[in-house]
Amino acid sequence: MIRLLVVDDQSLICQGLKAMLSLEEDLEVVGIANNGEQALAQVESLRPDVVLMDVRMPVMDGRETTRKICQQYPQVKVLVLSTFDDSQYIADAIRAGARGYLLKDMPSEELAQAIRAVHKGYAQLGPGLLEKFAETVTTPEAVAKPALPTLSNLTPREQEVLQLVGLGYTNRDIAQSLYISEGTVKTHVTHLLNRLNLRNRAQLAIYANTVSGVAENLNSPGRD
């Protein structure tokens, strides 16, 4: 059972999401919060698996709440669910540590599938949002950074690590799959973040799955 916390300043939306998601046998809404401060308290007491996070809320907005949850409770996955498809909102949410960004008008079946994917460690962007996210690359801050290296410029081991990050593997999983130490995996992940000008693992996973297509284009690493 995947335990969910719904965070939105509109009570009707919270209740609607709870009623809709309760129809799924493997999903359970264990709590509702109407602002960021309430959400932090609920995460502390309920320890949900996934938090469905609104962006614009009073007291503490979704970006700051996401950042604090991801820092204080790294085992909890945050999935932003918003009415706004603004590129800066999307980029800010991912930089804060969110595992994905979806729009509230998406079909309930697709939302349920996205929740399951995020729970497993995959990153999720709603239809059309990858292009919005890519727009942030053209900001002055991004332009000042070096261009992203192509996959061919990454070492074979970096490509393998990148692929497995995109598939939702933990550092321990990657170490076991590639027969290397967790410390070596952490070093590769750090190098990838620096070389690709990305800020966190969620951005790296999104890059692996969507921007680069690495999960489809690379050969699978050797396994038993």
Backbone torsions as a table, in degrees:
resi	resn	phi	psi	omega
1	MET	NA	129.0	177.9
2	ILE	-93.6	119.7	-177.7
3	ARG	-89.1	128.2	-174.0
4	LEU	-118.0	143.6	168.8
5	LEU	-116.9	125.6	179.4
6	VAL	-100.4	125.0	-178.3
7	VAL	-121.6	113.3	180.0
8	ASP	-161.0	141.6	-177.9
9	ASP	-79.0	-5.7	177.5
10	GLN	-104.5	113.2	-175.2
11	SER	-60.5	-35.2	-179.5
12	LEU	-63.4	-38.6	178.5
13	ILE	-67.1	-42.2	177.9
14	CYS	-58.9	-47.5	-178.2
15	GLN	-67.5	-37.4	178.4
16	GLY	-64.8	-43.4	177.8
17	LEU	-64.2	-40.3	179.7
18	LYS	-62.2	-45.5	-179.8
19	ALA	-64.8	-41.4	-177.8
20	MET	-68.1	-46.6	-176.1
21	LEU	-74.8	-22.3	178.3
22	SER	-68.1	-15.2	177.3
23	LEU	-74.2	-16.0	179.3
24	GLU	-87.1	128.6	-174.4
25	GLU	-64.1	-28.3	-175.3
26	ASP	-102.0	7.8	179.8
27	LEU	-118.6	138.2	179.4
28	GLU	-139.5	121.1	175.3
29	VAL	-83.0	110.6	-175.6
30	VAL	-96.5	-11.0	-179.7
31	GLY	-165.5	160.6	178.7
32	ILE	-134.0	138.2	176.4
33	ALA	-134.8	146.6	-176.7
34	ASN	-106.5	-1.8	173.5
35	ASN	-158.1	174.7	-174.8
36	GLY	-64.3	-38.8	-179.8
37	GLU	-64.1	-43.3	176.0
38	GLN	-61.6	-39.3	-178.6
39	ALA	-62.4	-44.1	179.1
40	LEU	-61.3	-41.5	178.7
41	ALA	-65.4	-39.0	179.7
42	GLN	-68.4	-38.8	177.9
43	VAL	-63.5	-40.9	179.5
44	GLU	-62.4	-42.4	-174.7
45	SER	-87.0	-32.7	-173.2
46	LEU	-101.3	-24.1	-177.3
47	ARG	47.1	63.1	178.1
48	PRO	-69.3	163.9	175.7
49	ASP	-82.5	-40.8	-177.6
50	VAL	-134.5	137.6	175.1
51	VAL	-110.4	124.6	173.0
52	LEU	-90.3	112.7	-167.1
53	MET	-112.9	125.9	171.8
54	ASP	-77.5	161.8	-177.7
55	VAL	-92.9	-56.4	-174.4
56	ARG	-98.3	111.9	-178.7
57	MET	-143.3	156.1	175.2
58	PRO	-75.3	168.9	176.7
59	VAL	71.4	-61.0	176.6
60	MET	-148.6	123.6	-174.9
61	ASP	-76.3	173.7	-175.2
62	GLY	-66.4	-33.9	-179.6
63	ARG	-63.9	-50.5	-178.7
64	GLU	-66.0	-39.2	178.8
65	THR	-63.9	-42.1	177.6
66	THR	-60.7	-45.6	-179.7
67	ARG	-58.6	-44.5	-177.7
68	LYS	-69.5	-40.4	178.5
69	ILE	-62.5	-45.8	-177.4
70	CYS	-66.7	-31.3	177.9
71	GLN	-76.4	-42.5	-173.8
72	GLN	-88.3	-27.9	-176.9
73	TYR	-134.1	70.4	-174.3
74	PRO	-61.3	-18.1	179.5
75	GLN	-79.3	-13.9	-179.6
76	VAL	-89.6	127.8	179.1
77	LYS	-91.5	136.8	177.7
78	VAL	-110.5	128.4	177.0
79	LEU	-122.0	114.1	-178.5
80	VAL	-76.4	134.6	178.1
81	LEU	-129.1	108.9	-169.2
82	SER	-136.7	164.0	172.3
83	THR	-91.6	-9.3	-173.9
84	PHE	-102.0	129.0	178.1
85	ASP	-107.5	25.2	178.8
86	ASP	-63.3	133.8	-175.8
87	SER	-60.7	-35.8	-178.8
88	GLN	-70.3	-37.4	175.6
89	TYR	-60.2	-44.4	-178.9
90	ILE	-62.7	-48.3	-178.9
91	ALA	-62.8	-42.3	-179.4
92	ASP	-62.8	-40.6	-179.3
93	ALA	-64.9	-43.6	180.0
94	ILE	-67.0	-41.1	178.0
95	ARG	-63.6	-31.2	179.2
96	ALA	-73.7	-14.7	177.6
97	GLY	118.0	0.6	179.3
98	ALA	-61.6	143.3	179.5
99	ARG	-83.9	-6.7	179.0
100	GLY	179.9	173.1	-177.4
101	TYR	-144.1	120.2	-179.0
102	LEU	-127.9	160.7	177.0
103	LEU	-99.3	148.7	-172.9
104	LYS	-68.8	-16.9	-177.5
105	ASP	-89.4	9.0	-179.5
106	MET	-73.6	151.1	179.8
107	PRO	-59.1	147.1	-176.8
108	SER	-60.1	-36.7	-179.4
109	GLU	-64.5	-39.1	179.7
110	GLU	-70.3	-36.3	176.4
111	LEU	-62.5	-44.4	179.5
112	ALA	-61.2	-41.8	179.0
113	GLN	-66.0	-38.3	178.9
114	ALA	-64.9	-39.9	178.1
115	ILE	-61.1	-44.6	179.6
116	ARG	-62.7	-40.2	-179.3
117	ALA	-66.1	-44.3	178.9
118	VAL	-63.1	-39.4	178.0
119	HIS	-60.6	-33.3	179.4
120	LYS	-80.4	-11.1	178.3
121	GLY	112.0	-1.1	179.8
122	TYR	-80.1	152.8	173.8
123	ALA	-92.5	149.3	-176.3
124	GLN	-135.5	132.0	170.2
125	LEU	-128.3	134.4	-179.8
126	GLY	-66.5	165.3	-179.5
127	PRO	-54.5	130.0	178.4
128	GLY	83.8	-9.9	-175.4
129	LEU	-82.8	-20.6	175.6
130	LEU	-60.7	-42.3	179.1
131	GLU	-63.5	-39.2	177.2
132	LYS	-63.4	-43.9	179.9
133	PHE	-63.0	-38.6	-178.7
134	ALA	-66.3	-24.9	179.3
135	GLU	-60.5	-29.0	-178.0
136	THR	-68.0	-17.2	178.2
137	VAL	-66.2	-23.4	-177.2
138	THR	-92.1	6.8	177.0
139	THR	-69.1	157.0	179.5
140	PRO	-53.9	-38.3	-179.7
141	GLU	-62.1	-41.7	-178.4
142	ALA	-73.2	-36.2	-178.4
143	VAL	-62.4	-30.8	-178.0
144	ALA	-72.4	-13.8	-178.3
145	LYS	-89.0	158.8	177.2
146	PRO	-62.9	154.0	178.5
147	ALA	-65.0	150.2	178.9
148	LEU	-65.5	135.2	176.3
149	PRO	-71.1	150.5	175.2
150	THR	-77.0	165.7	179.8
151	LEU	-59.3	-32.7	-178.5
152	SER	-66.8	-19.7	178.6
153	ASN	-87.1	-7.1	175.0
154	LEU	-87.0	148.5	177.5
155	THR	-69.2	158.3	177.6
156	PRO	-54.6	-39.7	179.7
157	ARG	-67.8	-38.9	177.5
158	GLU	-63.9	-38.2	177.7
159	GLN	-63.9	-41.1	178.9
160	GLU	-64.1	-45.4	179.7
161	VAL	-63.2	-43.2	179.3
162	LEU	-60.0	-43.4	178.8
163	GLN	-59.2	-45.8	-175.6
164	LEU	-72.2	-32.6	173.0
165	VAL	-61.1	-43.2	178.4
166	GLY	-62.9	-27.9	179.1
167	LEU	-85.6	1.2	176.0
168	GLY	89.4	12.5	-179.6
169	TYR	-71.2	143.2	171.4
170	THR	-79.7	169.6	177.2
171	ASN	-58.7	-39.2	179.1
172	ARG	-64.4	-43.0	178.8
173	ASP	-60.7	-43.5	-178.8
174	ILE	-64.4	-43.4	179.9
175	ALA	-59.2	-43.5	-179.8
176	GLN	-68.4	-37.7	-178.2
177	SER	-69.9	-37.6	-175.7
178	LEU	-100.1	0.2	178.4
179	TYR	59.9	45.0	175.3
180	ILE	-130.5	170.9	-178.3
181	SER	-79.7	158.9	176.5
182	GLU	-63.0	-34.6	178.2
183	GLY	-61.6	-39.3	178.0
184	THR	-67.0	-38.3	177.0
185	VAL	-61.7	-46.5	179.8
186	LYS	-58.7	-39.3	178.3
187	THR	-63.8	-43.7	178.3
188	HIS	-62.8	-42.7	-179.8
189	VAL	-62.6	-43.5	178.2
190	THR	-61.3	-43.2	178.1
191	HIS	-62.6	-40.9	179.3
192	LEU	-63.4	-44.2	178.9
193	LEU	-59.9	-42.9	-179.5
194	ASN	-68.2	-44.0	-176.4
195	ARG	-70.4	-31.8	-177.9
196	LEU	-95.0	2.6	179.0
197	ASN	59.2	39.2	179.4
198	LEU	-109.3	156.5	-171.8
199	ARG	-100.1	-27.0	-175.8
200	ASN	-152.4	175.7	-175.5
201	ARG	-65.7	-33.3	179.2
202	ALA	-62.8	-43.8	176.8
203	GLN	-63.2	-38.4	179.2
204	LEU	-63.3	-40.8	179.1
205	ALA	-66.4	-40.9	178.1
206	ILE	-64.5	-41.8	176.6
207	TYR	-59.0	-45.5	-177.7
208	ALA	-63.6	-40.1	-173.7
209	ASN	-84.0	-31.3	-171.0
210	THR	-124.8	-50.8	-175.8
211	VAL	-66.1	-46.2	-176.1
212	SER	-95.7	-21.5	-174.1
213	GLY	66.6	23.0	-172.5
214	VAL	-62.2	-34.4	-177.2
215	ALA	-63.2	-25.5	-179.4
216	GLU	-97.1	-30.7	-170.2
217	ASN	-89.2	-21.8	-178.0
218	LEU	-90.6	152.3	172.8
219	ASN	-70.9	146.1	-179.7
220	SER	-66.2	137.4	178.5
221	PRO	-62.5	154.5	-179.5
222	GLY	-64.0	132.8	179.4
223	ARG	-138.3	169.8	177.4
224	ASP	-63.8	NA	NA
